[in-house]
Amino acid sequence: MKLNDFYNEVSRRVDTEKTAISAAETKRVLSEAFLVLAAMDATESAETISKGLVTAKKKLSK
């Protein structure tokens, strides 16, 4: 998946009736998240991503 496709998919999921978030806002938040991860050392960023994926898989299994 291309990065832009990833951003667009996330935008579609977060823009709901209860939470109006534009695609531009979503892309900015994701861009900032990647900047935070890039500032971490490789081990810490990998652990952070891993923990996030574990949490996401729990949500998917509900």
Phi, psi and omega in degrees: 000134177287153182301317179297322177296321177299311178303315182295320179296316177299317179302317179298322183286327185270341180275094182242177178299322182279332183230103180269103179235125182285163177298321180296318179295318180297315180298321179295317179297315179296320178299317178295322178299318178294325177296319178297315179297320181294333180282344179278160172286164187302320181294314182294318180293321178296319178295320179296315178296318179300315179297320178297320178293322177299315179297318180295319179296325177297318179294322179294328184278355180284000000 
